[in-house]
Amino acid sequence: MPMKPNAAIEITAFRWVPEFAQGVVRDLRARWALEEAGLDYCVRLLGRERPPEYLKEQPFDQVPILNDGDVRLFESGAIVQYIGDKSEALLPRGGEAKYRAIGWTYAALNSVEPAVLNVVLIDVFYAEQEWAKLRRAGAVDFAKLKLKRVSDWLGDKTWLEGDRFTIGDLMMVTSLRFLRHTDLVSEFANLDAFVKRGEARPAFQRALEDQLATFREHEPKGEAA
Ligand SMILES: N[C@@H](CCC(=O)N[C@@H](CS)C(=O)NCC(=O)O)C(=O)O
């Protein structure tokens, strides 16, 4: 298990989050990539209130960041690409294959995730608001269009670029998992199978279990919950 207290690579994660976010907080991406790469890492846990200095590490006060010696990174996409650069298991070494894998990380973050998060925001944070009830159908249609595009591209391939798993798949699977409270992904059988293939990878399982174990350990008790 690459999670080691004194490892050179450090990431940040939350000590605890409410149940709707457990298993999808974005440090999962860093953990999963590090597990795939077989790189040891340690985790600095943060609470709901971050120390003001954290803004110097993450300008948006979010998780994750990654520190590795002189390299200090924020944004899960950049972090996963950095880890990919350290491991051919995640990112082809050069040429078109490398940049197509990187391109899919942008596609996940920029073409798919905003549409996905629109639905999540409505369902999780604003479900009771009148405007959200009116907006939901449109948001779902837009998300479905994005899912259909990915599904059509994927076809009967195992991963987005064929037989080989890359950081692009890692990012896409984690973006699609934000919809786990809906049936939207399972409406596309190949996309559903794609997400399940990602989740079945031992590296993903270890990453998920480590994130969830932290939340179990720090579950608020009594009135603080
Ligand atoms: N674009 C950023 C988004 C990071 C992000 O949204 N992190 C969430 C957890 S998944 C967070 O820290 N939320 C707390 C907050 O925004 O206050 C990335 O991909 O790293």
The ligand as an SDF file (V2000), in Angstrom:
LIG
                    3D

 20 19  0  0  0  0  0  0  0  0999 V2000
  -10.6690   22.0930  -10.0820 N   0  0  0  0  0  0  0  0  0  0  0  0
  -10.2530   21.6110   -8.7810 C   0  0  0  0  0  0  0  0  0  0  0  0
  -11.4920   21.4220   -7.9430 C   0  0  0  0  0  0  0  0  0  0  0  0
  -11.1310   21.0000   -6.5340 C   0  0  0  0  0  0  0  0  0  0  0  0
  -12.3830   20.8860   -5.6860 C   0  0  0  0  0  0  0  0  0  0  0  0
  -13.4930   21.2470   -6.0880 O   0  0  0  0  0  0  0  0  0  0  0  0
  -12.1780   20.3740   -4.4670 N   0  0  0  0  0  0  0  0  0  0  0  0
  -13.2910   20.2440   -3.5540 C   0  0  0  0  0  0  0  0  0  0  0  0
  -13.3800   18.8180   -3.0220 C   0  0  0  0  0  0  0  0  0  0  0  0
  -13.7460   17.6880   -4.3180 S   0  0  0  0  0  0  0  0  0  0  0  0
  -13.0480   21.1490   -2.3540 C   0  0  0  0  0  0  0  0  0  0  0  0
  -11.9530   21.2660   -1.8680 O   0  0  0  0  0  0  0  0  0  0  0  0
  -14.1160   21.7830   -1.8880 N   0  0  0  0  0  0  0  0  0  0  0  0
  -14.0880   22.6360   -0.7250 C   0  0  0  0  0  0  0  0  0  0  0  0
  -14.3320   24.0520   -1.0850 C   0  0  0  0  0  0  0  0  0  0  0  0
  -14.4580   24.3800   -2.2780 O   0  0  0  0  0  0  0  0  0  0  0  0
  -14.4240   24.8470   -0.1570 O   0  0  0  0  0  0  0  0  0  0  0  0
   -9.4830   20.2860   -8.9370 C   0  0  0  0  0  0  0  0  0  0  0  0
   -9.8320   19.5180   -9.8370 O   0  0  0  0  0  0  0  0  0  0  0  0
   -8.5310   20.0510   -8.1700 O   0  0  0  0  0  0  0  0  0  0  0  0
  1  2  1  0
  2  3  1  0
  2 18  1  0
  3  4  1  0
  4  5  1  0
  5  6  2  0
  5  7  1  0
  7  8  1  0
  8  9  1  0
  8 11  1  0
  9 10  1  0
 11 12  2  0
 11 13  1  0
 13 14  1  0
 14 15  1  0
 15 16  2  0
 15 17  1  0
 18 19  2  0
 18 20  1  0
M  END
$$$$
